[in-house]
């Protein structure tokens, strides 16, 4: 039997991976890109737009990190991190 349970590192909660499938890749959104540029420049935007931009940027960052983790260099880094903790 395969164990599909995952542990949340922050709270130690368990959930079934089937309940929370992976999200599809983030598609570039021109409006959110433009709002991100305004945020980088320090120009004010609305609260809900700021929340949407933060979510968008977080999803982009997670996607980039996941792509890096699949490379040979990323796997080597993860291997040495795990062996360092042991």
ZIJOGI-V758092 format. One record per residue. RES is the residue in one letter. OMEGA is omega in degrees with one decimal (NA if undefined). BURIAL is 1 if it has 16 or more other ideal C-beta (glycine too) atoms within 10 Angstrom, else 0. Layout:
res->RES omega->OMEGA burial->BURIAL
res->RES omega->OMEGA burial->BURIAL
This chain:
res->X omega->-178.2 burial->0
res->X omega->-179.6 burial->0
res->X omega->180.0 burial->0
res->X omega->-179.9 burial->0
res->X omega->178.5 burial->0
res->X omega->179.7 burial->0
res->X omega->174.6 burial->0
res->X omega->-176.8 burial->0
res->X omega->-175.6 burial->0
res->X omega->-173.7 burial->0
res->X omega->179.9 burial->0
res->X omega->179.3 burial->0
res->X omega->178.1 burial->0
res->X omega->174.2 burial->0
res->X omega->-179.1 burial->0
res->X omega->-178.4 burial->0
res->X omega->179.9 burial->0
res->X omega->179.1 burial->0
res->X omega->-177.6 burial->0
res->X omega->-179.1 burial->0
res->X omega->178.0 burial->0
res->X omega->179.0 burial->0
res->X omega->177.3 burial->0
res->X omega->179.8 burial->0
res->X omega->-179.4 burial->0
res->X omega->175.9 burial->1
res->X omega->179.7 burial->0
res->X omega->-179.4 burial->0
res->X omega->-175.8 burial->0
res->X omega->-179.7 burial->0
res->X omega->179.6 burial->0
res->X omega->175.0 burial->1
res->X omega->179.2 burial->0
res->X omega->177.6 burial->0
res->X omega->177.0 burial->1
res->X omega->177.6 burial->1
res->X omega->177.6 burial->0
res->X omega->178.7 burial->0
res->X omega->179.4 burial->0
res->X omega->179.8 burial->0
res->X omega->179.1 burial->0
res->X omega->179.3 burial->0
res->X omega->-177.2 burial->0
res->X omega->173.7 burial->0
res->X omega->-178.7 burial->0
res->X omega->-177.5 burial->0
res->X omega->-176.9 burial->0
res->X omega->175.2 burial->0
res->X omega->178.4 burial->0
res->X omega->177.8 burial->0
res->X omega->179.2 burial->0
res->X omega->178.9 burial->1
res->X omega->179.6 burial->1
res->X omega->178.4 burial->0
res->X omega->-179.8 burial->0
res->X omega->-179.3 burial->1
res->X omega->178.1 burial->0
res->X omega->178.8 burial->0
res->X omega->176.9 burial->0
res->X omega->-179.8 burial->1
res->X omega->178.7 burial->0
res->X omega->179.1 burial->0
res->X omega->177.6 burial->0
res->X omega->179.8 burial->0
res->X omega->179.2 burial->0
res->X omega->178.0 burial->0
res->X omega->179.0 burial->0
res->X omega->-178.0 burial->0
res->X omega->-178.9 burial->0
res->X omega->179.7 burial->0
res->X omega->178.6 burial->0
res->X omega->-180.0 burial->0
res->X omega->179.2 burial->0
res->X omega->178.2 burial->0
res->X omega->177.2 burial->0
res->X omega->178.1 burial->0
res->X omega->179.8 burial->0
res->X omega->178.9 burial->0
res->X omega->-178.3 burial->0
res->X omega->174.8 burial->0
res->X omega->179.5 burial->0
res->X omega->-177.9 burial->0
res->X omega->178.0 burial->0
res->X omega->-179.9 burial->0
res->X omega->-176.7 burial->0
res->X omega->NA burial->0
